Amino acid sequence: MHKRFGFIFLFLVGYIIIQFLWWETLLVKQSNDIIREKQKLVALNSSNPGAMHHEIDELEHRRMMKVYMFAGEGTVFLLILLYGAYKVRQAMRKESELTGQQKNFILSVSHELKTPIAATKLQLQTLLRHELDRDKQKQLLNNALQETNRLNKLIEDVLLANQIENSNLSIHKETFDFSETTQQQLHNYFGPYLDKGELTMAVQPGITVLGDKTLLPSVLINLVENAIKYSFDHIRVHVSLTKEAQAIVLQVKDNGSGINAPDKDKIFEKFFRSGHEDTRRTKGTGLGLYIVKQVVTAHNGRITVDSNHPSGSIFTVYL
């Protein structure tokens, strides 16, 4: 559908340009013919050769001025037309990309919603149908809790993105222990990775921050979740929280697939998925880094992304 509209648009623009050049050529030709006929009349009716040549020269000067005027005005009009066509085409391309991203988002959200629901349902059914020992029951309940947290986070991300989009994001700042919150969130959401040593942390104790106690943790959770997701089978993620002279620095470092250089300026856009093939095969909503950027900006902070050598990425948040 978009390709057909694009072809029709280009055809119309091409037709308008051709017609414009054709009519401008005819207008110049008509003006030249009129001036030349006037010159012939002057030559036939004038008895003074000096005055005749002067009048003919004056008519020739007027002819050239009209040609310049037509050419100048036509060039300006053509440039405006081409610029307008370029902007319209650019808007159409962006709309097409956004439509595709929204479709992918709906498909991804559907999958992301079904997966934790199905997993939790299976674990609860197992608990109801089988007599299991206490350790096995605890393991299944922990798994169900992890899936519930995952589902809750997804819903919170969608609602938060909607608030940001509609400029309804409200920040309720209070002073709280960011060190304690960081450790608590990592244990709550990523406990199994900590237990296996795939996720490590170095949190400087006693760091307090003035910010939203419910929004700032979403920055940490989204960054760590992305780092784990795109590390695939070789998870090595390190989280550090330190206080420098002028800022609180939260850093998430991984050894995953990394980010293509052209995508580094786009990864914080809503619905954007990196062009890296491994990234595209991984499920995701394209909201995580968008939310991170918006929440950090709302706290007057900034975020940077750098390549980690030999592979992976380093996200650094300054508050």
C-alpha positions as CSV (number, residue, x, y, z in Angstrom):
1,M,0.0,0.0,0.0
2,H,2.7,2.5,1.0
3,K,4.8,1.6,-2.1
4,R,1.8,2.2,-4.4
5,F,1.2,5.6,-2.7
6,G,4.9,6.4,-3.0
7,F,4.9,5.6,-6.7
8,I,1.8,7.8,-7.3
9,F,3.3,10.6,-5.3
10,L,6.6,10.5,-7.3
11,F,4.6,10.3,-10.6
12,L,2.6,13.4,-9.7
13,V,5.7,15.4,-8.6
14,G,7.4,14.4,-11.9
15,Y,4.4,15.4,-13.9
16,I,4.1,18.8,-12.2
17,I,7.8,19.5,-12.7
18,I,7.6,18.6,-16.4
19,Q,4.5,20.7,-16.9
20,F,6.1,23.6,-15.0
21,L,9.2,23.5,-17.2
22,W,7.0,23.2,-20.4
23,W,4.9,26.2,-19.5
24,E,7.9,28.3,-18.5
25,T,9.5,27.5,-21.8
26,L,6.4,28.5,-23.6
27,L,6.1,31.7,-21.6
28,V,9.7,32.7,-22.4
29,K,9.2,31.9,-26.1
30,Q,5.9,33.9,-26.2
31,S,7.6,36.9,-24.5
32,N,10.5,36.7,-27.0
33,D,8.1,36.6,-29.9
34,I,6.2,39.6,-28.7
35,I,9.4,41.7,-28.2
36,R,10.8,40.7,-31.6
37,E,7.5,41.7,-33.3
38,K,7.7,45.1,-31.5
39,Q,11.3,45.4,-32.7
40,K,10.1,44.8,-36.3
41,L,7.3,47.4,-36.0
42,V,9.8,49.9,-34.7
43,A,12.2,49.2,-37.6
44,L,9.4,49.7,-40.1
45,N,7.8,52.8,-38.6
46,S,10.9,54.8,-37.5
47,S,12.5,57.4,-39.8
48,N,15.3,58.2,-37.4
49,P,18.0,55.5,-37.4
50,G,19.5,56.6,-34.1
51,A,16.2,56.6,-32.3
52,M,15.3,53.3,-34.0
53,H,18.4,51.5,-32.8
54,H,18.0,53.0,-29.3
55,E,14.4,51.7,-29.1
56,I,15.3,48.3,-30.5
57,D,18.1,48.1,-27.9
58,E,15.7,49.1,-25.2
59,L,13.2,46.3,-26.3
60,E,16.1,43.8,-26.3
61,H,17.0,44.8,-22.8
62,R,13.5,44.4,-21.7
63,R,13.4,41.0,-23.3
64,M,16.5,39.8,-21.5
65,M,15.2,41.2,-18.2
66,K,11.9,39.2,-18.7
67,V,13.9,36.1,-19.5
68,Y,16.0,36.5,-16.3
69,M,12.8,37.2,-14.3
70,F,11.1,34.1,-15.6
71,A,14.2,32.0,-15.0
72,G,14.7,33.4,-11.5
73,E,11.1,33.1,-10.4
74,G,10.9,29.7,-12.0
75,T,14.0,28.4,-10.3
76,V,12.8,29.6,-6.9
77,F,9.4,28.0,-7.4
78,L,11.0,24.8,-8.6
79,L,13.3,24.7,-5.6
80,I,10.4,25.3,-3.2
81,L,8.4,22.6,-5.0
82,L,11.3,20.1,-4.8
83,Y,11.9,20.9,-1.1
84,G,8.2,20.5,-0.3
85,A,8.1,17.2,-2.2
86,Y,11.2,16.0,-0.3
87,K,9.6,16.9,3.1
88,V,6.4,15.2,2.1
89,R,8.3,12.1,1.0
90,Q,10.3,12.2,4.2
91,A,7.1,12.4,6.3
92,M,5.6,9.5,4.3
93,R,8.7,7.4,5.0
94,K,8.6,8.2,8.7
95,E,5.0,7.3,8.8
96,S,5.6,4.0,7.1
97,E,8.5,3.2,9.5
98,L,6.3,4.1,12.5
99,T,3.5,2.0,11.2
100,G,5.8,-1.0,10.8
101,Q,7.3,-0.4,14.3
102,Q,3.9,-0.2,15.8
103,K,2.9,-3.5,14.2
104,N,6.1,-5.1,15.5
105,F,5.3,-3.6,18.9
106,I,1.8,-5.1,19.0
107,L,3.2,-8.5,17.9
108,S,6.0,-8.3,20.5
109,V,3.7,-7.2,23.3
110,S,1.4,-10.1,22.5
111,H,4.2,-12.5,22.7
112,E,5.7,-10.9,25.9
113,L,2.3,-11.1,27.6
114,K,1.6,-14.7,26.6
115,T,4.9,-16.1,27.7
116,P,4.9,-15.2,31.4
117,I,1.2,-15.9,31.7
118,A,1.7,-19.4,30.1
119,A,4.7,-20.1,32.3
120,T,3.0,-19.0,35.5
121,K,-0.1,-21.0,34.6
122,L,2.0,-24.2,34.0
123,Q,3.9,-23.8,37.3
124,L,0.7,-23.3,39.3
125,Q,-1.0,-26.2,37.6
126,T,2.0,-28.4,38.5
127,L,1.7,-27.3,42.1
128,L,-2.1,-28.2,42.2
129,R,-1.8,-31.6,40.4
130,H,1.3,-33.1,42.0
131,E,2.4,-33.7,45.5
132,L,5.9,-32.1,45.5
133,D,8.5,-31.8,48.2
134,R,8.9,-28.4,49.8
135,D,12.1,-27.4,47.9
136,K,10.4,-28.1,44.6
137,Q,7.3,-26.2,45.6
138,K,9.5,-23.2,46.6
139,Q,11.3,-23.4,43.3
140,L,8.1,-23.3,41.3
141,L,6.7,-20.5,43.4
142,N,9.9,-18.5,42.9
143,N,9.7,-19.1,39.1
144,A,6.1,-18.0,39.1
145,L,7.0,-14.9,41.0
146,Q,9.8,-14.1,38.5
147,E,7.3,-14.4,35.6
148,T,4.8,-12.2,37.5
149,N,7.5,-9.6,38.0
150,R,8.3,-9.8,34.3
151,L,4.6,-9.3,33.4
152,N,4.2,-6.5,35.8
153,K,7.3,-4.7,34.4
154,L,5.9,-5.0,30.8
155,I,2.6,-3.5,31.8
156,E,4.4,-0.7,33.7
157,D,6.6,0.0,30.7
158,V,3.6,0.3,28.4
159,L,1.7,2.6,30.8
160,L,4.8,4.7,31.4
161,A,5.5,5.1,27.7
162,N,1.9,6.2,27.2
163,Q,2.2,8.8,30.0
164,I,5.4,10.1,28.4
165,E,3.8,10.3,25.0
166,N,0.9,12.2,26.3
167,S,3.1,14.5,28.5
168,N,1.4,13.2,31.6
169,L,4.6,11.9,33.3
170,S,4.7,13.3,36.8
171,I,7.8,13.3,38.9
172,H,7.5,13.0,42.7
173,K,11.0,13.7,44.0
174,E,12.1,12.6,47.4
175,T,15.5,11.8,49.0
176,F,16.1,8.1,49.2
177,D,19.0,5.6,49.5
178,F,19.8,4.8,45.9
179,S,22.4,2.2,46.9
180,E,19.9,0.2,48.9
181,T,17.3,0.5,46.2
182,T,19.8,-0.7,43.5
183,Q,20.8,-3.8,45.4
184,Q,17.2,-4.6,46.3
185,Q,15.9,-4.3,42.7
186,L,18.8,-6.4,41.4
187,H,18.0,-9.2,43.9
188,N,14.2,-9.0,43.2
189,Y,14.4,-9.0,39.4
190,F,17.7,-10.7,38.6
191,G,18.3,-13.0,41.6
192,P,19.1,-16.2,39.6
193,Y,21.7,-14.3,37.5
194,L,23.3,-13.0,40.7
195,D,23.4,-16.5,42.1
196,K,25.1,-17.9,39.0
197,G,27.6,-15.1,38.8
198,E,26.4,-14.0,35.4
199,L,25.4,-10.7,37.0
200,T,27.8,-8.9,39.4
201,M,27.6,-5.6,41.1
202,A,29.8,-3.0,42.8
203,V,27.5,-0.6,44.7
204,Q,29.0,2.1,46.8
205,P,27.0,2.2,50.1
206,G,25.1,5.2,51.4
207,I,24.5,7.0,48.1
208,T,21.3,9.1,48.4
209,V,19.6,10.8,45.5
210,L,16.7,13.3,45.1
211,G,14.4,11.7,42.6
212,D,11.3,9.6,42.0
213,K,11.5,6.4,44.0
214,T,9.3,4.5,41.6
215,L,10.7,5.8,38.3
216,L,14.4,5.7,38.8
217,P,14.5,2.0,39.4
218,S,13.0,1.4,36.0
219,V,16.2,2.9,34.5
220,L,18.3,0.2,36.3
221,I,15.9,-2.6,35.5
222,N,15.6,-1.8,31.8
223,L,19.4,-1.4,31.3
224,V,20.2,-4.7,33.1
225,E,17.4,-6.5,31.3
226,N,18.7,-5.3,27.9
227,A,22.2,-6.3,28.8
228,I,21.2,-9.8,29.8
229,K,18.8,-10.2,26.8
230,Y,21.4,-9.3,24.2
231,S,24.2,-11.2,25.8
232,F,22.4,-14.4,24.7
233,D,24.3,-17.5,26.0
234,H,27.4,-15.7,27.3
235,I,26.0,-13.5,30.0
236,R,28.5,-11.3,31.8
237,V,26.9,-8.2,33.1
238,H,28.4,-5.8,35.7
239,V,26.5,-3.0,37.4
240,S,28.3,-0.3,39.3
241,L,27.0,2.7,41.3
242,T,29.4,5.3,42.5
243,K,29.4,8.9,43.6
244,E,31.7,11.4,41.9
245,A,32.4,15.0,42.7
246,Q,29.6,16.4,40.6
247,A,27.3,13.4,39.9
248,I,26.0,10.0,40.9
249,V,27.1,7.5,38.2
250,L,25.2,4.3,37.4
251,Q,26.9,2.1,34.9
252,V,25.8,-1.2,33.2
253,K,28.4,-3.0,31.3
254,D,28.0,-6.2,29.2
255,N,29.9,-8.4,26.8
256,G,26.9,-9.0,24.4
257,S,26.4,-8.3,20.7
258,G,26.9,-4.6,21.1
259,I,25.2,-1.8,19.1
260,N,26.0,-0.8,15.5
261,A,27.6,2.6,15.2
262,P,24.8,4.1,13.0
263,D,22.2,3.0,15.6
264,K,23.7,4.6,18.6
265,D,21.8,7.9,17.9
266,K,18.5,6.0,17.4
267,I,18.4,3.4,20.2
268,F,16.6,5.8,22.6
269,E,13.7,6.4,20.1
270,K,10.3,4.7,20.8
271,F,9.8,1.3,19.2
272,F,13.3,1.4,17.7
273,R,15.0,-2.0,17.3
274,S,18.7,-2.2,16.3
275,G,19.5,-3.3,12.8
276,H,21.8,-6.0,14.3
277,E,20.4,-9.4,13.1
278,D,20.8,-11.0,16.5
279,T,18.9,-8.1,18.0
280,R,16.1,-8.4,15.6
281,R,15.7,-12.1,16.4
282,T,15.3,-11.3,20.1
283,K,11.8,-10.4,21.3
284,G,11.3,-6.9,22.7
285,T,8.9,-4.0,22.7
286,G,11.4,-1.2,21.8
287,L,10.3,0.8,24.8
288,G,13.0,0.1,27.4
289,L,15.7,2.5,26.3
290,Y,13.1,5.1,25.3
291,I,11.8,5.0,28.9
292,V,15.3,5.1,30.3
293,K,16.2,8.3,28.3
294,Q,12.9,10.0,29.2
295,V,13.2,9.3,32.9
296,V,16.9,10.3,33.1
297,T,16.1,13.5,31.2
298,A,13.2,14.2,33.6
299,H,15.7,14.0,36.5
300,N,18.0,16.5,34.7
301,G,20.5,13.8,34.1
302,R,22.1,12.3,31.0
303,I,23.0,8.9,29.6
304,T,25.8,7.8,27.3
305,V,26.5,4.6,25.4
306,D,29.9,3.4,24.5
307,S,31.3,0.2,23.0
308,N,32.8,-2.3,25.4
309,H,35.9,-4.1,24.1
310,P,36.2,-6.6,22.6
311,S,32.4,-6.8,22.5
312,G,29.3,-5.5,24.2
313,S,28.1,-2.1,25.4
314,I,28.5,0.3,28.3
315,F,25.6,2.5,29.4
316,T,26.4,5.2,31.8
317,V,23.8,7.3,33.6
318,Y,24.8,10.6,35.3
319,L,22.4,12.1,37.9
